[in-house]
Amino acid sequence: MPLISPSRFDGPLVERDAEVARLEQVVSLLRSGRGTILEVVGDPGMGKTSLLAVLAGMVTGSGARLARGHAVRGDAAPGQIFRSAWEEHPELRAVDLGGALDPQAARTLATAWAAGPGGAVLLDDVQWCDPMSVEIAMRLVRNPVPGPFLLVVSHRPRQTNPALLDALDDGVRIGTVTRVVLSPLNADSMRGLAGRWTGASAGSASGTDDIHDRRLGDAAGGSPRNLRILLAAGWDPVLWPFQAGGDPGGLLREAAALTSELDLLSPEAGAVLRAAAILGDPFRPGDVTEVSALQADRVLTALGELSQADLIRRRGNGEFTFRDPVLAHVAHEHSSLSEQSAGHRRALDLLAARQVAASVLARHAEHLLGTDSATAAPILARAAAEVVASDPAAAAHWSGLALDYIPHGGRERAETEILRCRALIAVGRLDEARTLVHEVLGRVADLPWQLALRAYGAAADVERLLCRYSEAEAIAATALGLLPALREDGALPMEAVMMVYEYALVQSLRGDHIQAREMIRSAVDTTVRPQHTTEIAIRCLAVCQDAYVGDVAVALEGVRLCTGAVDALADPQAGQSPEMFVTLGVAELYLERFEDASRHVKRGLKVAGGGTQLHVVLHQLLCIASVDLFTGRLETATEWAVQAEQLAAAVGSQEGVGLAKAIRASAMIWTHGRRDLGEILTLVESAIADVETHRSWWALSALGLAAQVQILGGDPDGALRTMLERADGQDVAVAQPALEPSLKALMAMAALRLGDLAAARGWTEDAEAAASRLGLTGQTASAMRARAALHLADGRPDLAVDVFEQATDRFERAGMPIQRAWTQAMGAAAADAAQGHDAALVWLDAASAAADALGALWVQEDTARARAELETVARDGGTPARSEDADGADNAGAGVGADGSGSGPLGMLSDREREIAALAAAGLRSREIAQRLFLSPRTVEAHLGRVYRRLGVSSRGELPRIIGNRGGSEAVEDAGR
């Protein structure tokens, strides 16, 4: 983190626009000859003094007089804050002959100050005022000075005199006091401040920087002053919360104002505060007594003083906490090294006697390294093992410290190295983890088989996360050769189960689901500990495989059983295998159990909290983004995808970046419509480039989404190339059995847009066969929609409208509203051709209403365009009754007038329908007609549907018989001109 420069603290306030607007209002009142009282409140470090500086500039600019006073703790001179503010007041000496400024004299000065252009008195840190200053302020608040007089009182409400607080509250209630509350800044504001103060550009920050800055803002608690202190300390997320940063000297320099407050404490209060900082939050009075070596009654007195100073705060269970964690670190570093060493030794002995967890002892053991390493290092190793699943950053920190003092060679060091490797993987430091675990593998022959399996498992894991699937598979295969025979009860040892699980994950992510499924099934069949988290996790992975390969009946039963097992786990248990939430959620996504998928993945995020493994979080974010995309929650889908993209970039997952981009582009094309089409298509091409050389399920999923965006964006040819030529030449639809109907249906739609009816027919039949095999409602709806579009292209709108209606109903039942709305918009053309304009408008109205509720601008634009075309056709007389001879015979064989219309069959059509019919008779495909006439292919197909119905033909092949080649040739020539 770059060093901060004091010059960077200048500049506009961040996220204080509302507060500055209130200041402008009170200055405007002052300028107009009226006064008021302004109260500025907030906890320490929130920027009250900075806000007063802005106000001072406004007052000076208005032409009013300005006085500023600042209370200093411990200064008991009567009326001191007013005396310091008015030290140049011409009448101060006349009213202060007695050496004390009383309320009456102060009011006289304020009245004089209000004369003429008026004036403002800005008082800061009023919570430290002497009693007389408090009395003066209270009198002025309760009886405001008339005229242009502005009194500003800035204070910390927890430390302010209760009588003054009461007076200010009354003033707020009756309207004589304007209160401005400075709340903690939000995460984006803190990130902006960090960028300004370090010289970094927030707009160009990488995903890693963004995550770092957000965690830094959280550590600072929304306080600008705390943020400055942490920046100066060289804040490091690996060290936090155990240390503020790697530069204690920088911390103390930036916290000079805060340490000055601490120096004003009584000796006992200072000692108690430092002892509490050694213990850490929360702390008990009895423990502070032991660590500080003071008598209990003196400790209690000191705690009272600290509470009154708002340095510590009492909790309801008899414990205390620091006002904020940054203050605790400042207090700790403000103590001497000898005081720290002795205090942490006493704290360690005290807590060890209670047989608490090693993770509780670790912060004290850390400070004994170098003086009593033989005691400290084993504690740190045990602590890392305790928290590696729930807080891997702490595990990485503690295990790294322990390794510096554990002798090389032997089982103890290997166990700690593997543990550290797992922790490094979890926090995304994959290159460090890979280097470390390969050092262990270099001496794996000297390790017991159980430990060797764990080393191989960690190595396979890190290679998998680096997308080095061949290396991961080779390492896992080597480890599987070490597996022992089954135990007497027929079960695999837990180390073997974990190795099988790792190998199956590798196979799954590289797209080889069949092999993964066979292996994981063998492990599931031999497990006998159904309540163990690892075996529940392996069963969830098995269910995910069943769902992915389309074994729906088996997967549904497996999901039922796994849901019961996972839901019954307590959060601490579940957090030990967080990947189970992802695999179960993905299975439910494939099975169209969207709400269950959302529930499980969100619980996974919550259970793991801030300490979850980053690669697991990435899976969770991608899964929940996909669920929200399917279910029409487009804004939240985009938000989840943005987070996933940032995290994927941070951990170096190119495939994760690609899938996140594809999800984001999919949501954007629905919500942004055509206004940002170029940007969206560029984004989707970037997503394709990220994944096209990979064969994983992430890559396949990204390509399927990308193809739909390309179809919507008017590039059906590109969509087919994406489906057939990307992902190392795999057919994306065939490689994802659970999604084959919808993907094949997309390919059929693309072929229809290209005018290739034969290909569209083949892919539609494939989609229908796959849908019949799966029996999933949403997948069946996709196949039906493709069949309906094919009916329309074949000139059978009567069949098309019925199938569109069935598809719409199934999308509704599946909980896929965006697909339902799109289908309704598509079906309007069939309804118009088969049932007339009024029926088509009903379809369009339903699609438009659904799109409006979903924020789907794309569908809204489509329905508006279709409605306009219907109105144009109606104005052109596009729906006349068919004329017949007196005997009822069709006049289909009548001649065509010289102008191409006349009383022949083309006379039954509108001008646009005659034009399109002639081009079709000449052999042009729908796409070619659309390009010539600047229409969409779908519009051309809708017009042709009406032509077929009115001419009584079933396909375009019959048009030359009625229209003749001459008319078609002339139409081609005209369109070409």
VENVENFEN-V20024 format. One record per pair of residues at least 24 apart in sequence whose C-alpha atoms are under 10 Angstrom apart, sorted by the first residue. I is the first residue (numbers start at 0). J is the second residue. Records with the same first field share a line. If there is no record, write none. Layout:
I->J, J
This chain:
0->193, 197, 199, 230, 231, 232, 233, 234, 235
1->196, 197, 198, 199, 230, 231, 233
2->196, 197, 198, 230, 231, 232, 233, 249
3->193, 195, 196, 197, 198, 227, 228, 230, 231, 233
4->195, 196, 197, 198, 231
5->196, 227
6->196
7->192, 194, 195, 196, 197, 198
8->49, 192, 195, 196, 227
9->49, 195, 196
10->195
11->49, 50, 53
12->46, 49, 50, 53, 188, 192
13->46, 184, 187, 188, 189, 191, 192, 223
14->184, 185, 187, 188, 189, 191, 192
15->46, 50, 181, 182, 184, 188
17->179
18->50, 178, 179, 180, 181
19->50, 51, 53, 54, 179
21->54, 177, 178, 179
22->50, 51, 53, 54, 55, 57, 58, 177, 179
23->53, 54, 57, 58
25->54, 57, 58, 149, 177
26->54, 55, 57, 58, 59, 60, 61, 63, 119, 147, 149
27->57, 58, 61
28->147, 148, 149
29->58, 61, 62, 63, 113, 116, 117, 118, 119, 146, 147, 148, 149
30->58, 61, 62, 63, 116, 117, 118, 147, 148
31->116, 117, 146, 147
32->113, 114, 115, 116, 117, 145, 146, 147, 148
33->113, 117, 144, 145, 146, 147, 148, 149
34->113, 117, 118, 119, 143, 144, 145, 146, 147, 148, 149, 150, 175
35->119, 140, 143, 144, 145, 146, 147, 148, 149, 150, 151, 174, 175, 176, 177
36->119, 120, 139, 140, 141, 143, 144, 148, 149, 150, 151, 152, 167, 170, 171, 174, 175, 176, 177, 178
37->121, 140, 149, 150, 151, 152, 153, 167, 170, 171, 175, 176, 177, 178, 179
38->121, 122, 150, 151, 152, 153, 154, 167, 168, 170, 171, 176, 177, 178, 179, 180
39->122, 123, 151, 152, 153, 154, 155, 156, 177, 178, 179, 180, 181
40->124, 152, 153, 154, 155, 156, 157, 178, 179, 180, 181, 182
41->153, 154, 155, 156, 157, 179, 180, 181, 182, 183
42->154, 155, 156, 157, 158, 180, 181, 182, 183, 222, 309, 322
43->124, 154, 155, 156, 222, 223, 224, 225, 257, 309, 322, 323
44->181, 183, 221, 222, 223, 224, 225, 226, 227, 257
45->180, 181, 182, 183, 184, 220, 221, 222, 223, 224, 225
46->181, 182, 183, 184, 222, 223, 224
47->123, 124, 153, 154, 155, 179, 180, 181
48->122, 123, 124, 153, 154
50->153, 181
51->121, 122, 123, 151, 152, 153
52->121
54->119, 121, 151
55->119, 120, 121
58->118, 119, 120, 149
59->118, 119
61->116, 117, 118
62->116, 117, 118
63->112, 113, 115, 116, 117, 118, 119, 147, 148, 149
64->112, 113, 115, 116, 117, 118, 119, 120, 148
65->112, 117, 118, 119, 120, 121, 149
66->112, 118, 119, 120, 121, 122, 150
67->119, 120, 121, 122, 123, 151
68->120, 121, 122, 123, 124, 125, 152
69->121, 122, 123, 124, 125, 127, 128, 153
70->122, 123, 124, 125, 126, 127, 128, 129, 132, 154
71->123, 124, 125, 126, 127, 128, 129, 260
72->124, 125, 126, 127, 128, 129, 260, 263
73->127, 128, 129, 263
74->127, 128, 129
75->127, 128, 129, 130, 131, 132
76->100, 128, 129, 130, 131, 132
77->101, 128, 129, 130, 131, 132, 133, 134, 135
78->102, 105, 128, 129, 130, 131, 132, 133, 134, 135, 136
79->128, 129, 130, 131, 132
80->121, 122, 123, 124, 125, 127, 128, 129, 131, 132, 133, 135, 136
81->105, 108, 120, 121, 122, 128, 131, 132, 135, 136
82->132
83->122
84->120, 121, 122
85->109, 112, 120
88->112
99->131
100->131, 132, 135
101->131, 132, 134, 135
102->131, 132, 133, 134, 135, 136, 137, 138, 139
103->135, 138, 139
104->135
105->132, 135, 136, 138, 139
106->135, 136, 138, 139, 142, 143, 144
107->144
109->139, 143, 144, 145, 148, 149, 150
110->143, 144, 145, 146, 147, 148
111->144, 148
112->144, 146, 147, 148, 149
113->144, 145, 146, 147, 148, 149
114->145, 146, 147, 148
115->146, 147
116->146, 147, 148
117->146, 147, 148, 149
118->146, 147, 148, 149, 150
119->147, 148, 149, 150, 151
120->148, 149, 150, 151, 152
121->149, 150, 151, 152, 153
122->150, 151, 152, 153, 154
123->151, 152, 153, 154, 155
124->152, 153, 154, 155, 158, 159
125->151, 152, 153, 154, 155, 156, 158, 159, 160, 163
126->152, 153, 154, 155, 156, 157, 158, 159, 160, 161, 163, 164, 308
127->154, 155, 158, 159, 160, 308
128->154, 159, 160
129->160
130->160
133->159, 160, 161, 162, 163
134->160, 162, 163
135->163
136->163, 166, 167
137->162, 163, 164, 165, 166, 167
138->163, 166
139->166
140->166, 167, 168, 169, 170, 175, 176
141->165, 166, 167, 169, 170, 175, 176
142->170, 175
143->170, 175, 176
150->176
151->176, 177, 178
152->178
153->178, 179, 180
155->309
156->309
157->306, 307, 308, 309
158->306, 307, 308, 309
159->307, 308
181->222
182->221, 222
183->219, 220, 221, 222, 223
184->216, 217, 219, 220, 221, 222, 223
185->213, 216, 217, 220, 221, 222
186->212, 213, 214, 215, 216, 217, 219, 220, 221
187->212, 213, 216
188->213, 216, 221, 223
189->213, 214, 215, 216, 217, 219, 220, 221, 222, 223, 226
190->214, 215, 216, 217, 226
191->216
192->216, 223, 226, 227
193->223, 226, 227, 230
196->226, 227, 230
197->227, 230, 231
204->645
205->645, 646, 648, 649
206->641, 642, 643, 644, 645, 646, 647, 648, 649, 650
207->645, 646, 647, 648, 649, 650, 651
208->645, 649
209->642, 645, 646, 649
210->236, 642, 645, 646, 649
211->235, 236, 649
212->236
214->239, 609
215->239
218->243, 323, 324, 325
219->323, 324, 325
220->323, 324, 325
222->323, 325
224->253, 254, 257, 325
225->250, 253, 254, 323, 324, 325, 326
226->325
227->253, 254
228->252, 253, 254, 255, 325, 326, 329
229->253, 254, 325, 328
236->392, 393
237->391, 392, 393, 394, 395, 396, 397, 426
238->392, 393, 395, 396, 397
239->392, 393, 396
240->324, 325, 328, 362, 392, 393
241->279, 328, 361, 362, 363, 365, 393, 396
242->325, 328, 331, 332, 362
243->324, 325, 326, 327, 328, 329, 332
244->328
247->328, 329, 331, 332, 333
248->332, 333
250->325, 328, 329, 332, 333
251->328, 329, 330, 332, 333
253->329
254->325, 326, 329, 330, 333
255->329
257->326, 329, 330
258->326, 329, 330, 333
260->308, 310
261->305, 308, 310, 329, 330, 333
262->333
264->301, 304, 305, 308
265->301, 304, 305
266->301
267->291, 293, 297, 298, 299, 300, 301, 302, 304
268->297, 298, 299, 300, 301, 302, 303, 304, 305
269->301, 302, 304, 305, 330, 333, 334
270->298, 301, 330, 334, 338
271->297, 298, 299, 300, 301, 302, 305
272->298, 301, 302, 305, 310, 311, 321, 327, 330, 331, 334
273->327, 328, 329, 330, 331, 332, 333, 334, 335, 338, 339, 342
274->330, 331, 334, 338, 339, 342, 343, 346
275->302, 311, 319, 320, 321, 327, 330, 331, 342
276->320, 321, 324, 326, 327, 328, 329, 330, 331, 332, 333, 334, 339, 342
277->327, 328, 330, 331, 332, 334, 338, 339, 340, 341, 342, 343, 344, 345, 346, 362, 363, 366
278->327, 331, 342, 343, 345, 346, 347, 350, 359, 360, 362, 363
279->319, 320, 321, 324, 327, 328, 331, 362, 363
280->318, 319, 320, 321, 323, 324, 327
281->312, 313, 314, 317, 318, 319, 320, 321
282->313, 314, 317, 318, 319, 320, 321
283->313, 316, 317, 318, 319, 320
284->317, 318, 319
285->318
286->345, 346, 349, 350
287->342, 346
289->342, 345, 346, 349
290->338, 341, 342, 343, 344, 345, 346, 347, 348, 349
291->338, 341, 342, 345, 346
292->342, 345
336->366
339->363, 366, 367
340->366, 367, 370
341->366, 367
342->366
343->367
344->371
347->375
356->381, 382, 385
357->381, 382, 383, 384, 385, 386
358->382, 383, 384, 385, 386, 393, 394, 397
361->393, 397
362->397
364->397
365->397, 400, 401
368->400, 401, 403, 404
369->404
372->401, 403, 404, 405
373->401, 404, 405
375->400, 401, 404
376->400, 401, 402, 403, 404, 405
377->401, 402, 404, 405, 411, 415
379->415
380->405, 411, 412, 414, 415, 416, 418, 419
381->415
383->415, 418, 419, 422
384->414, 415, 418, 419, 421, 422
386->422, 575, 610
387->418, 419, 421, 422, 423, 425, 575, 610, 611, 612
388->421, 422, 425, 571, 572, 573, 574, 575, 576, 577, 607, 610, 611, 612
389->425, 571, 574, 575, 576, 577, 606, 607, 608, 609, 610, 611, 612
390->422, 425, 426, 607, 608, 609, 610, 611, 612
391->418, 419, 421, 422, 423, 424, 425, 426, 427, 609, 610, 611, 612, 613
392->419, 422, 423, 424, 425, 426, 427, 609, 610, 611, 612
393->422, 426, 610
394->418, 419, 420, 421, 422, 423, 425, 426, 610
395->419, 420, 421, 422, 423, 424, 425, 426, 428
396->422, 423
398->422
399->423
408->439, 442, 445, 446
409->442, 445, 446
410->445, 446, 447, 450
412->439
413->438, 439, 440, 442, 443, 446, 450, 451, 454
414->439, 446, 450, 451, 453, 454
416->454
417->450, 451, 453, 454, 455, 456, 457, 458
418->453, 454, 457
420->454, 457, 458, 461
421->453, 454, 456, 457, 458, 460, 461, 612
422->612
423->461, 612, 613
424->457, 458, 460, 461, 464, 612, 613, 614, 650
425->461, 610, 611, 612, 613, 614, 615, 616, 650
426->610, 611, 612, 613, 614, 650
427->461, 464, 612, 613, 614, 646, 647, 649, 650, 651
428->461, 613, 649, 650, 651
429->460, 461, 462, 464, 465, 650, 651
430->461, 462, 465, 650, 651
431->461
432->457, 458, 460, 461, 462
433->457, 458, 459, 460, 461, 462, 465
434->458, 461
436->461
448->478, 481, 482, 483, 494
449->481, 482, 483, 492, 493, 494, 495
450->494
451->478, 481, 494
452->477, 478, 479, 480, 481, 482, 494, 495, 497, 498
453->478, 494, 495, 497, 498
454->478, 498
455->479, 498, 501
456->494, 495, 497, 498, 499, 500, 501, 502
457->498, 501
459->498, 501, 502, 504, 505
460->498, 501, 502, 504, 505
462->505
463->501, 502, 504, 505, 506, 508, 509
464->505, 508, 614, 650, 651, 652
465->650, 651, 652, 653
466->505, 508, 509, 651, 652, 653, 654, 693, 695
467->505, 509
468->505, 506, 508, 509, 693, 694, 695
469->505, 506, 509
470->505
471->501, 502, 505, 506
472->501, 502, 503, 504, 505, 506, 509
473->502
474->502
475->499, 500, 501, 502, 503, 505
476->502
478->502
485->525
486->525
488->525, 526, 527
489->524, 525, 526, 527
490->522, 523, 524, 525, 526, 527, 528
491->522, 523, 524, 525, 526, 527
492->525, 526
493->526, 528, 531, 533, 534
495->522
496->522, 523, 525, 526, 533, 534, 537
497->522, 533, 534, 536, 537
498->522
499->523, 537
500->533, 534, 536, 537, 538, 540, 541
501->537
503->537, 540, 541, 544
504->537, 540, 582
505->695
506->695
507->540, 543, 544, 547, 695, 696
508->694, 695, 696, 697, 698
509->693, 694, 695, 696, 697, 698
510->693, 694, 695, 696, 697, 698, 699, 734, 735
511->694, 695, 696, 734
512->543, 544, 545, 547, 548, 695, 696, 734, 735
513->544, 545, 547, 548
515->540, 541, 544
516->540, 541, 542, 543, 544, 545, 547, 548
517->541, 544
519->544
520->544, 545
529->561, 564
530->564, 565, 567, 568
531->564, 568, 572, 573, 576
532->564, 565, 568, 572, 573, 574, 575, 576, 577, 579
533->572, 573, 575, 576, 577, 578, 579
534->576, 579
535->560, 561, 562, 564, 565, 568, 573, 576, 579
536->561, 564, 565, 573, 575, 576, 577, 578, 579, 580, 581, 582, 583
537->576, 578, 579, 582
538->564, 579, 582, 583
539->564, 565, 578, 579, 580, 581, 582, 583, 584, 585, 586
540->578, 579, 580, 581, 582, 583, 585, 586
541->582, 583, 586
542->582, 583, 585, 586, 587
543->579, 581, 582, 583, 584, 585, 586, 587, 588, 589, 590
544->582, 583, 585, 586
545->586, 589, 737
546->583, 585, 586, 587, 588, 589, 590, 736, 737, 773
547->585, 586, 588, 589, 590, 696, 734, 735, 736, 737, 738
548->589, 734, 735, 736, 737, 738, 739, 773
549->589, 590, 735, 736, 737, 738, 739, 769, 772, 773, 774, 775
550->590, 736, 737, 772, 773
551->586, 589, 590, 737, 772, 773, 774, 775
552->590, 773, 774
554->586, 587, 589, 590
555->586, 587, 590, 592
557->583, 586
558->583, 584, 586, 587, 590, 592
562->587, 595, 599
565->599
566->599, 602
569->606
570->602, 603, 605, 606, 607
571->606, 607
572->606
573->602, 603, 606, 607
574->602, 603, 604, 605, 606, 607, 608, 610, 611
575->606, 607, 611
576->603, 607, 611, 612, 615
577->602, 603, 604, 606, 607, 611, 612, 615, 616, 619
578->603, 612, 614, 615, 616, 618, 619
579->603, 615
580->604, 606, 615, 618, 619
581->615, 616, 617, 618, 619, 620, 621, 622, 623
582->618, 619, 622
584->618, 619, 622, 623, 626
585->618, 619, 621, 622, 623, 625, 626
586->737
587->626
588->622, 623, 625, 626, 629
589->626, 736, 737, 738, 775, 778
590->737, 738, 773, 774, 775, 776, 777, 778
591->626, 629, 630, 775, 776, 777, 778, 813, 814, 815
592->626, 813, 814
593->623, 625, 626, 627, 629, 630, 813, 814, 815
594->626, 627, 630, 814
595->626
596->622, 623, 626
597->622, 623, 624, 625, 626, 627
598->623
599->623
600->626
613->646, 647, 649, 650
614->646, 647, 650, 651, 652, 655
616->642, 643, 646, 647
617->642, 643, 644, 645, 646, 647, 650, 652, 655, 656, 659
618->643, 647, 655, 697
619->643
620->644, 646, 659
621->647, 655, 656, 658, 659, 662, 697
622->659
624->659, 662, 663, 666
625->658, 659, 662, 663, 665, 666, 700, 704
626->815
627->662, 666, 815
628->662, 663, 665, 666, 815, 816, 817
629->666, 777, 813, 814, 815, 816, 817, 818
630->813, 814, 815, 816, 817, 818, 853
631->666, 669, 814, 815, 816, 817, 818, 819, 850, 852, 853, 854, 855
632->666, 815, 816, 817, 853, 854
633->662, 663, 665, 666, 667, 669, 670, 817, 853, 854, 855
634->663, 666, 667, 670, 853, 854
635->666
636->662, 663, 665, 666, 667
637->662, 663, 664, 665, 666, 667
638->663
639->663
640->664, 666
652->689
653->686, 688, 689, 690, 693, 698
654->686, 687, 688, 689, 690, 691, 692, 693, 694, 695, 696, 697, 698, 699, 701
655->686, 689, 690, 697, 698, 701
656->685, 686, 689, 690, 697, 701
657->682, 683, 684, 685, 686, 687, 688, 689, 690, 691, 697, 698, 700, 701, 702, 705
658->683, 686, 687, 689, 690, 696, 697, 698, 699, 700, 701, 702, 703, 704, 705
659->686, 697, 701
660->684, 685, 686, 687, 689, 701, 704, 705
661->685, 686, 687, 698, 700, 701, 702, 703, 704, 705, 706, 707, 708
662->686, 700, 701, 704, 705, 708
663->704
664->704, 705, 708
665->701, 704, 705, 706, 707, 708, 709, 711
666->704, 708, 855
667->708, 855, 856, 857
668->707, 708, 709, 711, 712, 855, 856, 857, 858
669->708, 711, 817, 821, 850, 853, 854, 855, 856, 857, 858, 859
670->850, 853, 854, 855, 856, 857, 858, 859
671->854, 855, 856, 857
672->711, 712, 855, 856, 857, 858, 859, 860, 861
673->711, 712, 856, 857, 860
674->856, 857
676->708, 711, 712, 713
677->712
679->708, 709, 712
680->705, 708, 709, 711, 712, 713, 714
683->708, 709
684->709, 717, 721
687->721, 725, 726
688->725, 726
690->725, 726, 727
691->721, 724, 725, 726, 727, 728, 729
692->725, 726, 727, 728
693->725, 726, 727, 728, 729
694->725, 726, 727, 728, 729, 731, 734
695->726, 734
696->726, 731, 734, 735
698->725, 726, 727, 731
699->725, 726, 729, 730, 731, 732, 734, 735
700->731, 732, 734, 735, 738
701->726, 731
702->726, 731, 732
703->731, 732, 735, 738, 739, 741, 742, 743, 745
704->742
706->742, 745, 746, 749
707->742, 745, 746, 748, 749
709->749
710->745, 746, 748, 749, 752
711->749, 857
713->749, 752, 935, 936
714->749, 752, 753
715->745, 746, 747, 748, 749, 750, 751, 752, 753
716->746, 749, 750, 752, 753
717->749
718->745, 746, 748, 749, 750
719->745, 746, 747, 748, 749, 750
720->746
721->746
722->746
732->766
733->765, 769
736->769, 770, 773
737->769, 770, 772, 773, 775, 778
738->766, 769, 770, 773, 775, 777, 778, 781
739->765, 766, 767, 768, 769, 770, 773, 778, 781, 782
740->764, 765, 766, 767, 768, 769, 770, 771, 772, 773, 775, 777, 778, 779, 780, 781, 782, 783, 785
741->766, 767, 769, 770, 777, 778, 779, 780, 781, 782, 783, 784, 785
742->766, 778, 781, 782
743->767, 769, 781, 782, 785
744->778, 779, 780, 781, 782, 783, 784, 785, 786
745->781, 782, 784, 785
746->785
747->782, 784, 785, 786, 788, 789
748->784, 785, 786, 788, 789
749->785
751->785, 788, 789, 792, 924, 925, 926, 936, 937, 940
752->792, 924, 925, 926, 927, 929, 935, 936, 937, 940
753->924, 925, 926, 927, 936
754->792, 923, 924, 925, 926, 927, 936, 940
755->924, 925, 926
756->789, 792, 793, 924
759->785, 786, 788, 789
760->785, 786, 789, 790
762->786
763->787, 788, 789
775->809, 813
776->806, 808, 809, 810, 811, 812, 813, 814
777->806, 807, 808, 809, 810, 811, 812, 813, 814, 815, 818, 819
778->806, 809, 810, 813
779->805, 806, 809, 810, 813
780->804, 805, 806, 807, 808, 809, 810, 811, 812, 813, 818, 819, 822
781->806, 807, 809, 810, 818, 819, 822
782->806
783->807, 809
784->818, 822, 823, 825, 826
785->822
787->822, 825, 826, 829
788->822, 825, 826, 828, 829, 937, 940
790->829, 944
791->826, 828, 829, 832, 833, 937, 940, 941, 943, 944
792->829, 925, 937, 939, 940, 941, 943, 944, 954, 955
793->940, 943, 944, 947, 953, 954, 955
794->829, 832, 940, 941, 942, 943, 944, 945, 946, 947, 948, 952, 953, 954, 955
795->829, 832, 833, 944, 945, 947, 948, 952, 953, 954
796->826, 828, 829, 830, 831, 832, 833, 834, 941, 944, 945, 947, 948
797->829, 830, 831, 832, 833, 834, 944, 948
798->829, 833
799->826, 828, 829, 830, 832, 833
800->825, 826, 827, 828, 829, 830, 831, 832, 833, 834, 839
801->826, 829, 830, 833
802->826, 829
803->827, 829, 830
804->830, 842
816->846, 849, 850, 852, 853
817->846, 849, 850, 853, 854, 855, 858
818->858
819->845, 846, 849, 850
820->845, 846, 847, 848, 849, 850, 851, 853, 855, 858, 859, 862
821->846, 847, 849, 850, 855, 857, 858, 859, 861, 862
822->846, 858
823->847, 849, 858, 862
824->850, 858, 859, 861, 862, 863, 865
825->858, 861, 862, 865, 937, 941
826->941
827->862, 865, 866, 869, 941
828->865, 869, 937, 938, 940, 941, 942, 944, 945
829->940, 941, 942, 944, 945
830->941
831->869, 941, 942, 944, 945
832->878, 941, 942, 943, 944, 945, 946, 947, 948, 949
833->944, 945, 948
835->869, 878, 945
836->866, 869, 870, 872, 873, 878
837->869
839->865, 866, 869
840->865, 866, 869, 870
864->938
865->937, 938, 941
868->938
871->911
872->908, 909, 910, 911, 912, 942
873->909
874->909
875->908, 909, 910, 911
876->907, 908, 909, 910
877->907, 908, 909, 910, 911, 912, 942, 945, 946, 949
878->907, 908, 909, 945, 949
879->906, 907, 908, 909, 949
880->907, 949
881->906, 907, 908, 949, 950, 951
882->906, 907
889->950, 951
890->950
891->949, 950, 951, 961
892->960, 961, 962
893->961
894->961, 962
895->961, 962, 963, 966
897->966
898->966
899->962, 966, 969, 970
903->961, 962
904->949, 950, 961, 962
905->946, 949, 950, 961, 962
907->946, 949, 950
908->942, 945, 946, 949, 950
909->942, 946
911->939, 942
912->939, 941, 942, 943, 944, 945, 946
913->942, 943, 946, 962, 966, 967, 970
914->966, 967, 969, 970, 971, 973, 974
915->939, 940, 942, 943, 946, 967, 970, 971
916->942, 943, 946, 947, 955, 958, 959, 962, 966, 967, 970
917->958, 959, 962, 963, 964, 965, 966, 967, 968, 969, 970, 971
918->958, 959, 964, 966, 967, 968, 969, 970, 971, 972, 973, 974
919->943, 955, 956, 958, 959, 967, 970, 971
920->955, 956, 957, 958, 959, 960, 961, 962, 963, 964, 965, 966, 967, 968, 970, 971
921->955, 956, 958, 959, 962, 963, 964, 965, 966, 967, 968, 969, 970, 971
922->955, 956, 958, 959, 964, 967, 968, 971
923->955, 967, 971
924->955
928->971, 974
930->974
931->971, 973, 974, 975, 976
932->974, 975
